[in-house]
């Protein structure tokens, strides 16, 4: 049996080193993604020791991007996308234009050609899908208005980059590059289409893909998932979800020239039409997280640490364009649309980095002789440092939001500010999460006129609760500022209805420290989660499976004769 297994070695080294460096980063209160990037540097060709297969790591990272965008599509309806088009489309186009011009200006100062400057500027203008979505998910902003704007902005950027990728070969021929070396589209190469023809052909193919997904995919994908669900096989259901995501993403790229990420996003958005979409999202979550980690590792492998020493000033200027220039442009654009300062700051922070599309643009630019290799190195270094700086940018945004935005308890946006006013409620119940479980608890408390405060991440849910006269905060209760605003020191009880055990543990720990006598009730999905939450101070931890079993036993005890009679009847019939 051959022992040369580069794929296994790459996965083992990537996840193993990411675990070690991520744990160290967490220990020093640094975001784990910084540890993942450093793990990639350690496994890369520019540091001594083991060197992982860089090409394989990149392909594994692409799988992570597909699954991540598929998961986003599962939570993002077509109505959500259309609701933010008025700001996402012009905002993203304007921001791309501004960032491209800044990159072009910087490249001209370095003595590059106009073609090189356009490639360089475009690469600096597009944000990383993985980083942006991870930041939104960590802050529970995916279901908020600002989260929807950021995702819509991201989709427009992806579409713009798809156009750029197919137009680069045509542009290269006008700029003296190797435009004939790579054909962006077989049809364009066969019929000798010029710049305008390539652009029109690309727009037609994108329109055909979107139309196919809306007309056929919207009906076919949910039907397939329902059919498989009725087979009763969880394994086959999980396989179906993964097959839909991967096949549509790959087919969209090969047949329509659409990016893998965009194809996966539309597949997830069509699957959202099915009531099984939440289950589909849960089934893909473990793989999504694992491959997202491999994405950061693969980025780290591309970075030569000595490049920052050899040419520090071009790198500093590149970082300025990415982190400051592009973010400032996005901030002003969002404010021009009369959006709140908190929304503008959050979107500008989300875009203050570059990633996977930038690498693709850089590689294509070098292959077409448009971009010098020094430009590719600057783009890679800019991606590494901007991703590492992104958590710091968000910290600065939180600080600025707290000082620039006056708190308004009637607005869900106020919950993102650090200066959240503390509720006047006392002897009340704090209800964390108003989903399927929390809404049942909340409705019961509301019917009893019991004082309670709900904490929810969705601004739509918060707005609806406030319309009903229920006091609610938008945000993540694990954040100290949000939990402090619920006044746990004066509360009677705390009900944690969210399913995330680690996040619930942070809430339990903080609430117990604030009030030693508060009654804490939480939910769990396993014995390990029960022990974890009780160890942190929860009084009662309810596990769904146990309650189902208890209810079944109670029904058996309530009708013991019926169960016995059924057994006797079955025995008599068999005889």
C-alpha positions in Angstrom: 0.0 0.0 0.0 1.5 3.4 -1.0 2.3 5.7 1.9 2.6 8.9 -0.1 -0.6 10.6 1.0 -0.3 14.4 0.5 -4.0 15.0 0.9 -4.1 13.3 4.3 -0.9 15.0 5.4 -2.2 18.4 4.4 -5.5 17.9 6.3 -3.8 16.5 9.4 -1.1 19.2 9.5 -3.6 22.0 8.7 -6.1 21.0 11.4 -3.5 19.9 13.9 -1.4 23.1 13.7 -4.6 25.2 13.6 -5.7 23.5 16.9 -2.4 24.3 18.6 -2.0 27.9 17.4 -5.8 28.6 17.8 -5.7 27.4 21.4 -2.7 29.6 22.1 -4.4 32.6 20.5 -7.5 32.0 22.6 -5.4 31.7 25.7 -4.0 35.2 25.1 -7.5 36.5 24.3 -6.7 36.9 20.6 -9.2 35.7 18.0 -8.5 32.1 17.0 -8.4 33.0 13.3 -5.1 34.7 14.0 -3.8 31.4 15.3 -5.1 29.6 12.1 -3.1 32.1 9.9 0.0 31.5 11.9 -0.5 27.8 11.6 -0.5 28.3 7.8 2.8 30.2 8.0 4.3 27.4 10.1 3.2 24.8 7.5 4.2 27.0 4.5 7.3 26.8 2.3 8.8 29.9 3.8 9.4 28.5 7.3 11.6 25.5 8.3 10.1 22.1 9.0 7.1 20.4 7.5 5.7 21.9 4.3 2.1 21.0 3.4 0.9 20.7 -0.2 -0.1 24.3 -1.0 -2.3 23.4 -4.0 -4.3 20.9 -2.1 -4.7 23.3 0.8 -6.2 25.9 -1.6 -8.7 23.4 -3.0 -9.7 22.3 0.5 -10.3 26.0 1.3 -12.5 26.3 -1.7 -14.7 23.6 -0.3 -15.0 25.6 2.9 -16.1 28.7 0.9 -18.7 26.7 -0.9 -20.2 25.2 2.3 -20.0 28.6 4.1 -21.9 30.4 1.3 -24.4 27.6 1.0 -25.1 28.0 4.7 -25.5 31.8 4.3 -28.0 31.2 1.5 -30.0 28.9 3.7 -30.6 31.9 6.0 -30.9 34.5 3.4 -34.1 34.8 1.3 -34.6 36.4 -2.0 -36.7 39.0 -0.3 -33.8 39.8 2.0 -31.6 40.3 -1.0 -34.1 42.5 -2.8 -34.8 44.6 0.3 -31.2 45.9 0.4 -30.5 46.2 -3.3 -31.1 50.0 -3.2 -27.9 50.4 -1.0 -26.0 47.2 -1.7 -25.7 47.6 -5.5 -24.7 51.3 -5.8 -22.7 51.1 -2.6 -20.6 48.1 -3.6 -20.0 49.5 -7.1 -18.9 52.9 -5.7 -16.7 51.3 -3.1 -15.0 49.0 -5.7 -14.4 52.1 -7.9 -12.9 54.1 -5.1 -10.6 51.3 -3.9 -9.6 50.5 -7.5 -8.6 54.1 -8.1 -6.6 54.1 -4.9 -4.8 50.9 -5.9 -4.2 52.3 -9.3 -2.7 55.5 -7.9 -0.4 53.5 -5.6 0.7 51.3 -8.5 1.6 54.3 -10.6 3.8 55.6 -7.8 5.6 52.3 -7.9 6.1 52.6 -11.7 3.7 49.9 -12.8 1.5 50.0 -16.0 -2.1 51.0 -16.0 -3.2 47.4 -16.6 -1.2 46.3 -13.5 -2.8 49.1 -11.5 -6.3 48.0 -12.5 -5.6 44.4 -11.4 -4.0 45.6 -8.2 -6.8 48.0 -7.4 -9.5 45.4 -8.0 -7.7 42.9 -5.9 -7.7 45.4 -3.0 -11.4 46.3 -3.4 -13.0 42.9 -2.8 -13.5 41.6 0.8 -13.0 38.0 1.8 -16.2 35.9 2.0 -15.0 33.8 4.9 -13.8 36.6 7.1 -16.8 38.8 6.5 -19.3 36.0 7.3 -17.3 34.7 10.3 -17.3 38.3 11.8 -21.1 38.6 11.3 -21.8 35.2 12.7 -19.6 35.7 15.8 -21.6 38.9 16.5 -25.0 37.3 15.7 -25.6 40.0 13.0 -26.6 37.7 10.1 -30.4 38.3 10.7 -30.1 42.0 11.3 -30.5 44.8 8.7 -26.8 45.6 8.7 -26.0 42.0 8.3 -28.3 41.7 5.3 -26.7 44.8 3.8 -23.2 43.4 4.3 -24.2 40.1 2.6 -25.9 41.9 -0.3 -22.8 44.1 -0.7 -20.7 40.9 -0.7 -22.8 39.3 -3.5 -22.5 42.4 -5.7 -18.7 42.4 -5.2 -18.6 38.7 -6.2 -20.6 39.4 -9.4 -18.3 42.3 -10.2 -15.2 40.1 -9.7 -16.7 37.4 -12.0 -17.0 40.1 -14.7 -13.4 41.2 -14.0 -12.1 37.6 -14.4 -13.6 37.1 -17.8 -12.6 40.5 -19.0 -9.0 40.4 -17.9 -7.7 38.4 -21.0 -9.3 40.9 -23.3 -7.9 43.8 -21.4 -4.4 42.1 -21.4 -4.3 42.2 -25.2 -4.9 45.9 -25.2 -2.3 46.5 -22.5 0.5 44.5 -24.2 0.0 41.5 -21.9 -0.3 37.8 -22.8 -4.0 38.1 -23.6 -4.0 35.2 -26.0 -2.4 32.8 -23.5 -5.6 32.4 -21.4 -9.1 32.5 -22.8 -11.7 33.5 -20.2 -14.5 31.8 -22.1 -14.4 29.1 -24.9 -17.2 30.8 -26.8 -15.4 34.1 -26.7 -12.2 32.5 -27.9 -13.9 30.5 -30.7 -15.8 33.5 -32.2 -13.0 36.0 -31.5 -15.3 38.3 -29.4 -13.8 41.6 -28.4 -14.1 43.4 -25.1 -17.8 44.4 -25.5 -18.7 40.9 -26.8 -17.1 39.2 -23.8 -18.9 41.5 -21.4 -22.3 40.9 -23.1 -21.7 37.1 -23.2 -20.8 37.1 -19.5 -23.9 39.1 -18.5 -26.1 36.7 -20.5 -24.6 33.6 -18.8 -25.0 35.1 -15.3 -28.6 36.1 -16.1 -29.3 32.5 -17.4 -27.9 31.0 -14.3 -30.0 33.2 -12.0 -33.1 32.6 -14.1 -32.5 28.8 -14.0 -32.2 28.9 -10.2 -35.3 31.0 -9.8 -37.5 29.0 -12.2 -36.2 25.4 -11.8 -34.1 25.3 -8.7 -36.7 27.0 -6.5 -39.0 24.1 -7.1 -36.7 21.2 -7.8 -34.2 21.6 -4.9 -36.8 21.6 -2.1 -38.7 18.7 -3.8 -35.6 16.6 -3.9 -34.8 17.3 -0.2 -38.4 16.5 0.8 -38.3 13.2 -1.1 -35.0 12.2 0.6 -36.3 13.2 4.0 -39.3 10.9 3.6 -36.9 7.9 3.2 -36.0 8.3 6.9 -32.3 8.1 6.3 -30.3 10.8 8.1 -27.1 9.7 6.3 -28.8 10.0 2.9 -30.3 13.4 3.9 -26.8 14.7 4.9 -25.3 13.4 1.6 -28.1 15.1 -0.4 -27.5 18.5 1.2 -23.8 18.3 0.5 -24.4 17.0 -3.1 -26.7 19.9 -3.8 -24.3 22.5 -2.5 -21.2 21.1 -4.2 -22.8 20.1 -7.6 -24.6 23.4 -8.1 -21.5 25.4 -7.2 -19.3 23.4 -9.5 -21.8 23.4 -12.3 -22.4 27.1 -12.0 -18.6 27.7 -12.4 -18.2 25.3 -15.4 -21.3 26.0 -17.3 -22.1 29.7 -16.5 -18.7 31.1 -15.4 -20.2 32.1 -12.0 -17.9 31.8 -9.0 -18.1 28.8 -6.7 -19.2 31.0 -3.8 -22.0 32.6 -5.7 -23.3 29.3 -7.1 -23.4 27.8 -3.6 -25.1 30.9 -2.2 -28.0 30.6 -4.8 -28.3 26.9 -4.1 -28.7 27.6 -0.4 -31.2 30.4 -1.0 -33.3 28.2 -3.2 -33.2 25.4 -0.6 -34.5 28.0 2.0 -37.9 27.6 0.4 -38.1 24.2 2.1 -39.1 23.9 5.8 -36.2 21.5 6.1 -33.7 24.3 5.6 -32.8 24.6 9.3 -32.0 20.9 9.5 -29.9 21.2 6.3 -27.9 24.0 7.9 -27.2 22.0 11.0 -26.1 19.0 8.9 -23.4 21.1 7.1 -22.2 23.0 10.1 -19.3 20.7 11.2 -17.8 20.5 7.8 -18.4 24.2 7.2 -16.4 25.1 10.3 -13.6 22.6 9.6 -13.0 23.7 6.0 -13.3 27.4 7.0 -10.3 26.7 9.3 -8.4 25.2 6.4 -9.1 28.4 4.4 -7.2 30.5 6.9 -4.4 27.9 7.0 -4.1 28.0 3.2 -3.9 31.8 3.3 -1.1 31.6 5.9 0.9 29.2 3.7 1.1 31.8 0.9 2.9 34.4 3.1 6.6 34.9 3.2 7.3 36.7 6.5 10.6 38.2 5.2 8.7 40.1 2.5 7.5 42.5 5.1 11.1 43.1 6.1 12.4 43.5 2.6 9.8 46.1 1.4 7.9 47.5 4.4 6.7 50.8 2.9 4.8 49.4 -0.1 3.2 46.9 2.3 2.2 49.8 4.7 0.7 51.7 1.8 -1.2 48.6 0.6 -2.6 48.0 4.1 -3.6 51.7 4.3 -5.7 51.3 1.1 -7.4 48.1 2.4 -8.0 48.9 6.1 -8.4 52.7 6.0 -9.1 53.9 2.5 -11.6 51.3 1.5 -13.3 51.3 4.9 -13.6 55.1 4.9 -15.1 55.0 1.4 -17.7 52.4 2.5 -18.5 54.5 5.7 -19.2 57.6 3.7 -21.2 55.7 1.1 -23.5 54.1 3.7 -23.9 57.5 5.5 -24.8 59.1 2.2 -27.8 56.6 2.1 -28.9 58.1 5.4 -28.2 54.9 7.4 -27.3 54.9 11.1 -23.7 55.4 12.1 -23.6 52.0 13.7 -24.6 50.4 10.4 -22.0 52.4 8.5 -19.2 51.5 11.0 -20.1 47.8 11.0 -20.1 47.5 7.2 -16.8 49.5 6.9 -15.2 47.2 9.4 -16.5 44.1 7.6 -14.9 45.3 4.3 -11.5 46.2 5.9 -9.8 43.1 4.6 -9.2 41.1 1.4 -9.1 37.3 0.7 -9.8 34.5 -1.7 -11.0 36.6 -4.8 -8.0 38.8 -4.4 -5.7 35.8 -4.7 -7.5 34.6 -7.9 -7.2 38.0 -9.4 -3.5 38.3 -8.5 -2.7 34.8 -10.0 -4.6 35.6 -13.2 -2.9 39.0 -13.5 0.6 37.4 -13.2 -0.3 34.7 -15.7 -1.5 37.3 -18.2 1.7 39.4 -17.7 -0.4 42.2 -16.5 0.7 42.2 -12.8 4.3 41.9 -11.7 5.1 39.2 -9.1 5.9 42.0 -6.6 2.2 43.0 -6.9 1.1 39.5 -6.1 3.3 39.4 -3.1 1.9 42.7 -1.8 -1.7 41.4 -2.3 -0.9 38.2 -0.3 0.8 40.2 2.5 -2.0 42.7 2.5 -4.5 39.8 2.9 -2.6 38.2 5.7 -2.2 41.4 7.8 -5.7 42.8 7.0 -7.3 39.5 8.2 -5.2 39.6 11.3 -6.1 43.3 12.0 -9.8 42.8 11.3 -10.7 41.9 14.9 -8.9 45.0 16.1 -10.8 47.1 13.5 -14.1 45.7 15.0 -12.9 46.6 18.5 -12.2 50.1 17.3 -15.7 50.3 15.7 -17.3 49.1 19.0 -15.4 51.9 20.8 -16.4 54.5 18.2 -20.0 53.4 18.2 -20.3 53.8 21.9 -19.2 57.4 21.7 -20.7 58.6 18.5 -24.2 57.0 18.7 -26.6 58.2 21.4 -28.4 55.1 22.8 -32.0 54.8 21.9 -33.8 52.0 23.7 -36.6 52.1 21.2 -34.2 51.1 18.4 -32.7 47.6 18.0 -29.5 49.3 16.7 -28.8 50.6 20.2 -28.1 47.1 21.4 -24.8 47.1 19.5 -23.4 50.0 21.4 -21.3 49.5 24.5 -23.3 52.2 26.4 -26.6 50.3 26.6 -28.9 51.6 29.2 -29.7 49.2 32.0 -33.4 48.1 32.2 -35.5 49.4 35.1 -37.1 46.0 35.6 -36.5 44.3 39.0 -37.5 40.8 40.2 -37.9 39.9 36.6 -37.0 37.0 34.3 -34.3 37.4 31.7 -35.1 35.3 28.6 -32.1 34.8 26.3 -33.2 33.7 22.8 -36.7 34.1 21.3 -36.7 31.3 18.7 -38.7 28.1 18.7 -38.1 27.4 22.4 -37.8 30.9 23.7 -41.0 32.2 22.1 -43.0 29.5 23.9 -41.5 30.5 27.2 -42.0 34.2 26.4 -45.6 33.8 25.4 -46.4 32.0 28.6 -44.7 34.7 30.7 -46.6 37.4 28.7 -49.9 35.7 29.3 -49.2 35.6 33.1 -48.2 39.3 33.1 -44.9 38.2 34.6 -42.2 40.9 34.2 -39.5 39.7 31.8 -36.9 41.0 29.3 -36.0 39.2 26.1 -32.5 39.2 24.5 -32.5 38.3 20.8 -30.0 38.7 17.9 -32.6 39.4 15.2 -33.7 43.0 14.9 -36.9 41.9 13.2 -37.9 39.8 16.2 -36.9 42.6 18.6 -39.0 45.1 16.7 -42.1 42.7 16.8 -41.6 42.2 20.5 -41.5 45.9 21.2 -44.7 46.4 19.1 -46.4 43.9 21.5 -45.2 46.0 24.5 -42.5 43.5 25.5 -39.1 44.9 26.5 -36.4 43.5 24.4 -32.7 44.0 23.6 -30.9 43.1 20.4 -27.5 41.6 20.8 -25.5 38.6 22.1 -26.1 38.1 25.8 -22.7 36.5 26.1 -21.3 40.0 25.7 -20.8 41.7 29.1 -22.3 45.0 28.0 -25.5 43.3 26.7 -26.0 41.1 29.8 -25.3 44.0 32.1 -28.1 45.9 30.5 -30.6 43.1 31.5 -29.9 44.0 35.2 -29.0 40.4 36.3 -28.2 41.6 39.8 -31.9 42.4 40.4 -33.4 39.6 38.4 -35.4 36.7 39.8 -34.5 34.1 37.1 -32.5 33.6 33.9 -33.9 31.4 31.1 -31.3 30.5 28.4 -33.2 29.2 25.4 -30.4 29.3 22.8 -29.0 25.9 21.7 -25.3 26.9 21.7 -23.8 25.4 24.8 -20.5 27.3 24.8 -22.2 30.6 24.5 -24.8 29.6 27.1 -21.9 28.7 29.4 -20.5 32.3 29.2 -23.9 33.7 30.0 -24.3 31.4 33.0 -20.9 32.3 34.4 -21.4 36.0 34.1 -24.9 35.9 35.5 -23.9 33.8 38.5 -21.1 36.3 39.2 -23.5 39.2 39.1 -26.2 37.5 41.3 -25.4 34.5 43.4 -29.1 33.9 44.1 -30.5 34.1 40.6 -32.3 31.0 39.3 -30.7 29.9 36.1 -32.5 27.5 33.7 -30.7 26.4 30.5 -31.2 23.9 27.7 -28.8 21.2 26.4 -28.6 18.5 23.8 -26.2 16.0 25.4 -25.1 14.8 28.9 -21.7 16.6 28.4 -23.5 19.9 27.8 -25.6 19.3 30.9 -22.5 18.7 33.0 -20.7 21.7 31.4 -23.6 24.2 32.2 -24.2 22.8 35.7 -20.5 23.1 36.4 -20.6 26.8 35.5 -23.5 27.5 37.9 -26.8 26.6 36.2 -29.5 25.4 38.6 -31.6 23.4 36.1 -30.5 22.1 32.7 -33.2 20.6 30.5 -32.2 18.2 27.8 -34.8 17.7 25.1 -34.3 14.0 24.7 -34.9 13.4 28.4 -38.1 15.4 28.4 -39.4 13.5 25.4 -38.7 10.2 27.2 -40.2 11.5 30.4 -43.4 12.5 28.5 -43.6 9.1 26.9 -43.2 7.3 30.2 -45.9 9.5 31.8 -48.3 8.6 29.0 -47.6 4.9 29.6 -48.2 5.3 33.3 -51.4 7.2 32.6 -52.9 4.4 30.5 -51.2 1.2 31.8 -54.3 -1.0 31.0 -54.4 0.2 27.4 -50.8 -0.8 26.9 -51.4 -4.2 28.4 -54.6 -4.8 26.4 -52.7 -3.9 23.2 -50.0 -6.4 24.0 -52.6 -9.2 24.8 -54.5 -8.4 21.6 -51.4 -8.7 19.5 -50.4 -12.0 21.2 -53.9 -13.4 20.6 -53.8 -12.4 17.0 -50.5 -14.1 16.5 -51.7 -17.3 18.0 
